[in-house]
Amino acid sequence: DTGVSQNPRHKITKRGQNVTFRCDPISEHNRLYWYRQTLGQGPEFLTYFQNEAQLEKSRLLSDRFSAERPKGSFSTLEIQRTEQGDSAMYLCASSVRQGPFSNTGELFFGEGSRLTVL
Amino acid sequence: QQQVKQSPQSLIVQKGGISIINCAYENTAFDYFPWYQQFPGKGPALLIAIRPDVSEKKEGRFTISFNKSAKQFSLHIMDSQPGDSATYFCAAIRDGTASKLTFGTGTRLQVTL
């Protein structure tokens, strides 16, 4: 399977604990995105990388959240001191930059990592 | 700030019927409008997309109708099938924003036999 892979698929943690999610994008994709999806809502943009550079972060991404993409390959999303409000599905997506003025809007999403904070 | 409003929240259609989902946007800078389909336990997947220079795009049983002056667009699923049962999200993006999609809130479609 050459799609976007996310691990773990499910994570249950106690409030105050740290969690880390990993995303392996489609190999030739140079852009990687993190979105958050809560029940009954559409995905909300968190951050994105162009290769290893983190180019944009949403205001939704508090100081407790940090994302990395070392060497422009896989990415990790860490949430420190989790809160119950962090419970959500964390979706990773990747795409190919087709040019400075080209947006196909086609993101390839993984199956997500569901976080439950007790 | 919800920039893309989607309705209805849920929809039940009989097999063979037409499913219609509507979206409205506020930001006139948006210039690409994809629809994503999401099955339970899966990530969203691109279904069909349209640019505002055309009023309609059809791919198989799926059609997007676009009304630029009203800032509205809709998804029509003809001959709806039980396998179409999923959650559908409209989305919008402004060129130059690196595929940072703004999604609607989703419509849960159930196609009954």
Interface residues (C-beta under 8 A of the other chain):
Chain A: V4 R31 Y33 G40 Q41 G42 P43 E44 F45 Y48 Q50 L55 E56 L91 A93 S95 R97 P100 F101 S102 N103 T104 G105 E106 L107 F108 F109 G110 E111 G112
Chain B: V4 Q6 Q9 D31 Y32 F33 P34 G41 K42 G43 P44 A45 L46 A49 F89 A91 I93 R94 D95 G96 T97 A98 S99 K100 L101 T102 F103 G104 T105 G106
